[in-house]
Amino acid sequence: MTPQQQTINGFLVDVFRDVLRLEERSVCAGAPELSLTELHVLEAARSVSETHGGTMADVAAALGVTSGTLTIAAKTLEHKGYVRRERDETDRRRVTLRLTDKALPALRRHAEFHRALVANATARLDDEELRALTKALGSLRGFFDSL
């Protein structure tokens, strides 16, 4: 690796670790019984329900996990009162994951964390720097998507 690539590597490792640590702290402050992974399941369930109906299979696909893995997480979240699993009346094989009112404050706090993160990360950038950052992050996203 070139010295520049080593610097970028160190930066990415630090940023990913710091974001996860701060994100978890943000979540735990308002819902200490939730893990960051569980919060991401809630986010995926909300997102998928807005676009695809929110079946367990859709949520598992959105998260890139197996249906079995999601079932375990959904059972835990249901026990904690954050989701309900509902069977489709016409096709009993289809199970929809529904958020309860208890999930909404945690999702709002998490969304606020991300808004503050982006606002702070971009506050001192001019338009050209913002375009360059967007392009670089798009390339990084493309790499992740290709794996």
DOVO-205604 format. One record per residue (C-alpha): residue number from 1; residue in one letter; chain; x, y, z. Coordinates in nm, 4 decimals. Layout:
NUM/a/A/X/Y/Z
...
END
This chain:
1/m/A/0.0000/0.0000/0.0000
2/t/A/0.1131/0.3502/-0.0711
3/p/A/0.1442/0.5924/0.2210
4/q/A/-0.1737/0.7651/0.0997
5/q/A/-0.3605/0.4340/0.0859
6/q/A/-0.2365/0.3493/0.4371
7/t/A/-0.3707/0.6828/0.5615
8/i/A/-0.7074/0.6176/0.3943
9/n/A/-0.7164/0.2652/0.5392
10/g/A/-0.6499/0.3950/0.8891
11/f/A/-0.9112/0.6641/0.8447
12/l/A/-1.1777/0.4193/0.7247
13/v/A/-1.1082/0.1728/1.0062
14/d/A/-1.1278/0.4513/1.2656
15/v/A/-1.4393/0.6100/1.1181
16/f/A/-1.6312/0.2819/1.0942
17/r/A/-1.5383/0.1918/1.4526
18/d/A/-1.6246/0.5402/1.5831
19/v/A/-1.9574/0.5594/1.4017
20/l/A/-2.0623/0.2196/1.5377
21/r/A/-1.9531/0.3116/1.8906
22/l/A/-2.1314/0.6479/1.8846
23/e/A/-2.4370/0.5004/1.7158
24/e/A/-2.4632/0.2338/1.9840
25/r/A/-2.4218/0.4930/2.2595
26/s/A/-2.6966/0.7022/2.0996
27/v/A/-2.9330/0.4055/2.0854
28/c/A/-2.8565/0.2786/2.4343
29/a/A/-2.9259/0.6184/2.5866
30/g/A/-3.2944/0.5956/2.4957
31/a/A/-3.3518/0.2212/2.4669
32/p/A/-3.0855/0.0346/2.6630
33/e/A/-3.2481/-0.3020/2.5962
34/l/A/-3.1932/-0.2606/2.2195
35/s/A/-2.8719/-0.3586/2.0465
36/l/A/-2.7497/-0.1749/1.7396
37/t/A/-2.8200/-0.4849/1.5317
38/e/A/-3.1782/-0.4923/1.6590
39/l/A/-3.2178/-0.1251/1.5742
40/h/A/-3.0994/-0.1941/1.2201
41/v/A/-3.3618/-0.4694/1.1947
42/l/A/-3.6264/-0.2163/1.3005
43/e/A/-3.5012/0.0306/1.0394
44/a/A/-3.5080/-0.2333/0.7669
45/a/A/-3.8592/-0.3408/0.8693
46/r/A/-3.9792/0.0191/0.8471
47/s/A/-3.8082/0.0805/0.5147
48/v/A/-3.9310/-0.2435/0.3572
49/s/A/-4.2854/-0.1942/0.4850
50/e/A/-4.2957/0.1453/0.3129
51/t/A/-4.1835/0.0010/-0.0215
52/h/A/-4.2627/-0.3720/-0.0346
53/g/A/-4.5146/-0.4558/0.2364
54/g/A/-4.2696/-0.5692/0.5021
55/t/A/-4.2644/-0.9471/0.4799
56/m/A/-3.9986/-1.1284/0.6785
57/a/A/-3.8426/-1.2465/0.3509
58/d/A/-3.8231/-0.8864/0.2245
59/v/A/-3.6656/-0.7632/0.5476
60/a/A/-3.4133/-1.0511/0.5499
61/a/A/-3.3183/-0.9710/0.1895
62/a/A/-3.2794/-0.6003/0.2696
63/l/A/-3.0458/-0.6856/0.5577
64/g/A/-2.8569/-0.9515/0.3622
65/v/A/-2.9294/-1.2216/0.6219
66/t/A/-3.1076/-1.5547/0.6117
67/s/A/-3.4721/-1.5909/0.7050
68/g/A/-3.3644/-1.7999/1.0042
69/t/A/-3.1356/-1.5249/1.1325
70/l/A/-3.4119/-1.2677/1.0962
71/t/A/-3.6614/-1.4978/1.2694
72/i/A/-3.4380/-1.5110/1.5772
73/a/A/-3.4020/-1.1309/1.5802
74/a/A/-3.7760/-1.0837/1.5227
75/k/A/-3.8633/-1.3155/1.8125
76/t/A/-3.6349/-1.1149/2.0412
77/l/A/-3.7772/-0.7831/1.9226
78/e/A/-4.1317/-0.9145/1.9590
79/h/A/-4.0560/-1.0283/2.3143
80/k/A/-3.9186/-0.6795/2.3905
81/g/A/-4.2345/-0.5215/2.2473
82/y/A/-4.0835/-0.3508/1.9412
83/v/A/-4.2486/-0.5574/1.6647
84/r/A/-4.5425/-0.7841/1.5933
85/r/A/-4.5270/-1.0716/1.3484
86/e/A/-4.8499/-1.1134/1.1539
87/r/A/-4.9403/-1.4041/0.9281
88/d/A/-5.1058/-1.3236/0.5969
89/e/A/-5.4654/-1.4485/0.6025
90/t/A/-5.4595/-1.5595/0.2378
91/d/A/-5.1110/-1.7159/0.2433
92/r/A/-5.0158/-1.8368/0.5897
93/r/A/-4.6535/-1.8834/0.4786
94/r/A/-4.6126/-1.5049/0.4487
95/v/A/-4.5288/-1.3282/0.7732
96/t/A/-4.5215/-0.9497/0.7960
97/l/A/-4.3087/-0.7662/1.0499
98/r/A/-4.4958/-0.4686/1.1984
99/l/A/-4.3379/-0.2043/1.4194
100/t/A/-4.5113/-0.1179/1.7439
101/d/A/-4.5379/0.2325/1.8865
102/k/A/-4.2514/0.1431/2.1210
103/a/A/-4.0129/0.1242/1.8211
104/l/A/-4.0805/0.4767/1.6955
105/p/A/-3.8874/0.6811/1.9563
106/a/A/-3.5786/0.4616/1.9112
107/l/A/-3.5989/0.5021/1.5337
108/r/A/-3.6388/0.8806/1.5698
109/r/A/-3.3307/0.9011/1.7965
110/h/A/-3.1335/0.6934/1.5507
111/a/A/-3.2422/0.9083/1.2551
112/e/A/-3.1432/1.2192/1.4511
113/f/A/-2.8012/1.0690/1.5175
114/h/A/-2.7523/1.0199/1.1434
115/r/A/-2.8775/1.3720/1.0636
116/a/A/-2.6304/1.5198/1.3127
117/l/A/-2.3485/1.2993/1.1813
118/v/A/-2.4025/1.4124/0.8224
119/a/A/-2.4562/1.7770/0.9192
120/n/A/-2.1322/1.7834/1.1162
121/a/A/-1.9367/1.5935/0.8519
122/t/A/-2.0413/1.8332/0.5763
123/a/A/-2.0687/2.1653/0.7618
124/r/A/-1.7241/2.2933/0.6627
125/l/A/-1.7228/2.1625/0.3050
126/d/A/-1.7732/2.3852/0.0051
127/d/A/-1.9716/2.2627/-0.2967
128/e/A/-1.6657/2.1217/-0.4749
129/e/A/-1.5499/1.9323/-0.1666
130/l/A/-1.9009/1.8008/-0.1108
131/r/A/-1.9171/1.6734/-0.4705
132/a/A/-1.5750/1.5053/-0.4294
133/l/A/-1.6796/1.3412/-0.1014
134/t/A/-2.0061/1.2230/-0.2554
135/k/A/-1.8174/1.0752/-0.5509
136/a/A/-1.5608/0.9038/-0.3262
137/l/A/-1.8278/0.7576/-0.0994
138/g/A/-2.0213/0.6429/-0.4070
139/s/A/-1.7121/0.4540/-0.5213
140/l/A/-1.6750/0.2992/-0.1776
141/r/A/-2.0439/0.2014/-0.1838
142/g/A/-1.9940/0.0447/-0.5267
143/f/A/-1.7108/-0.1647/-0.3867
144/f/A/-1.9272/-0.2828/-0.0952
145/d/A/-2.2141/-0.3651/-0.3306
146/s/A/-1.9823/-0.5737/-0.5499
147/l/A/-1.8819/-0.8044/-0.2630
END
